[in-house]
Amino acid sequence: MSAERVCLTLIAARSLRSELFDYLSEQGDLVSGFTASDAAGHGPEVQLQSAAERVRGHADELMVRTILPAQDAMQLLARLKTAFAGSRIIYWVIPVLEFGVIDVGSS
């Protein structure tokens, strides 16, 4: 694998929020930070857990994104597959063309 950066996106049940955040925070050798937001899961494979979800017609989910080298993303996925086996976390990896911070420097 090259040193190419990728964006790893995870979609998990909101009930896994604390556990997943704690786990990712413990993976400091691979994950330098991540961004999370609430999401609404739709589709035939989505499992609606509560009566409220069934009424609304979507699952309350969590979306987590992290930017990291492709090789680290594969290592992290291997760890997640062990640590969260059976949790039905959905993931995808996409290339990142550019990554940085727009900084307002002093004049």
Backbone torsions as a table, in degrees:
resi	resn	phi	psi	omega
1	MET	NA	150.6	179.4
2	SER	-89.7	179.7	177.8
3	ALA	-84.7	13.9	179.5
4	GLU	-55.5	138.9	176.3
5	ARG	-89.2	146.9	178.6
6	VAL	-134.0	163.5	171.9
7	CYS	-108.0	118.3	174.8
8	LEU	-96.3	122.2	177.8
9	THR	-111.4	132.4	176.5
10	LEU	-119.1	136.8	174.0
11	ILE	-119.4	120.3	-176.2
12	ALA	-136.2	160.8	174.0
13	ALA	-61.4	141.0	179.8
14	ARG	-59.4	-24.8	178.4
15	SER	-65.0	-17.6	178.8
16	LEU	-91.4	1.6	-173.1
17	ARG	-49.1	-60.7	-175.5
18	SER	-62.6	-45.2	-178.6
19	GLU	-62.6	-43.6	-179.2
20	LEU	-68.9	-43.2	177.9
21	PHE	-60.3	-45.3	178.9
22	ASP	-61.7	-44.0	-178.4
23	TYR	-62.8	-48.0	-179.7
24	LEU	-63.1	-37.4	178.8
25	SER	-65.4	-27.8	178.1
26	GLU	-78.8	-11.9	-177.1
27	GLN	-94.5	46.7	-175.1
28	GLY	-60.0	-22.0	177.7
29	ASP	-72.7	-18.2	-178.7
30	LEU	-119.3	-36.0	-172.6
31	VAL	-111.1	117.2	178.3
32	SER	-92.4	-12.7	178.8
33	GLY	171.2	167.4	178.8
34	PHE	-155.1	162.5	177.4
35	THR	-120.6	138.2	-179.0
36	ALA	-130.9	150.3	175.8
37	SER	-151.0	160.1	175.8
38	ASP	-76.2	150.6	-179.5
39	ALA	-141.9	160.1	177.1
40	ALA	-116.8	115.2	-178.0
41	GLY	-86.4	129.3	179.4
42	HIS	-126.7	152.5	173.5
43	GLY	128.1	166.2	-174.7
44	PRO	-67.4	-24.0	-179.0
45	GLU	-89.8	-7.8	-178.2
46	VAL	-76.3	130.2	179.3
47	GLN	-95.8	116.8	178.6
48	LEU	-85.9	112.8	-170.9
49	GLN	-84.9	-39.3	-173.2
50	SER	-111.5	166.0	176.0
51	ALA	-61.7	-38.8	179.5
52	ALA	-62.0	-41.0	177.9
53	GLU	-64.9	-40.1	179.5
54	ARG	-64.6	-39.1	178.2
55	VAL	-66.0	-45.4	-179.2
56	ARG	-72.9	-26.4	179.6
57	GLY	83.3	17.4	175.1
58	HIS	-149.3	156.0	179.2
59	ALA	-90.9	140.1	174.2
60	ASP	-78.4	114.6	-175.7
61	GLU	-128.2	174.1	-178.5
62	LEU	-124.8	134.3	176.1
63	MET	-113.6	126.4	179.4
64	VAL	-121.8	133.6	178.2
65	ARG	-128.0	140.2	174.0
66	THR	-141.4	144.2	177.7
67	ILE	-103.9	128.4	-178.3
68	LEU	-160.4	165.1	176.5
69	PRO	-60.0	145.9	-176.4
70	ALA	-54.6	-42.1	-179.6
71	GLN	-62.4	-40.4	178.0
72	ASP	-66.9	-36.0	177.8
73	ALA	-61.3	-41.5	179.6
74	MET	-66.4	-38.9	177.3
75	GLN	-65.5	-43.0	179.2
76	LEU	-63.2	-42.9	177.9
77	LEU	-60.2	-41.3	178.7
78	ALA	-60.8	-42.4	178.4
79	ARG	-66.0	-44.0	179.7
80	LEU	-61.5	-39.2	-179.2
81	LYS	-63.4	-29.7	176.5
82	THR	-81.7	-50.3	-175.0
83	ALA	-67.9	-31.4	-175.8
84	PHE	-118.8	31.6	178.8
85	ALA	-55.0	133.4	178.2
86	GLY	83.2	-0.1	-175.5
87	SER	-86.0	-8.5	178.5
88	ARG	62.2	32.6	174.2
89	ILE	-69.9	130.6	177.7
90	ILE	-95.9	144.5	179.5
91	TYR	-145.2	159.0	167.9
92	TRP	-152.2	158.0	-178.6
93	VAL	-127.3	129.2	177.8
94	ILE	-130.6	148.3	179.0
95	PRO	-66.7	148.0	176.3
96	VAL	-111.9	117.9	-178.4
97	LEU	-73.0	-35.5	-179.7
98	GLU	-153.0	146.8	179.9
99	PHE	-146.1	134.7	179.3
100	GLY	-176.5	-170.6	178.9
101	VAL	-126.7	130.9	174.7
102	ILE	-85.7	115.5	-174.7
103	ASP	-111.0	134.1	176.4
104	VAL	-89.6	100.5	-178.7
105	GLY	-81.0	163.0	177.0
106	SER	-78.5	146.9	-177.9
107	SER	-85.9	NA	NA
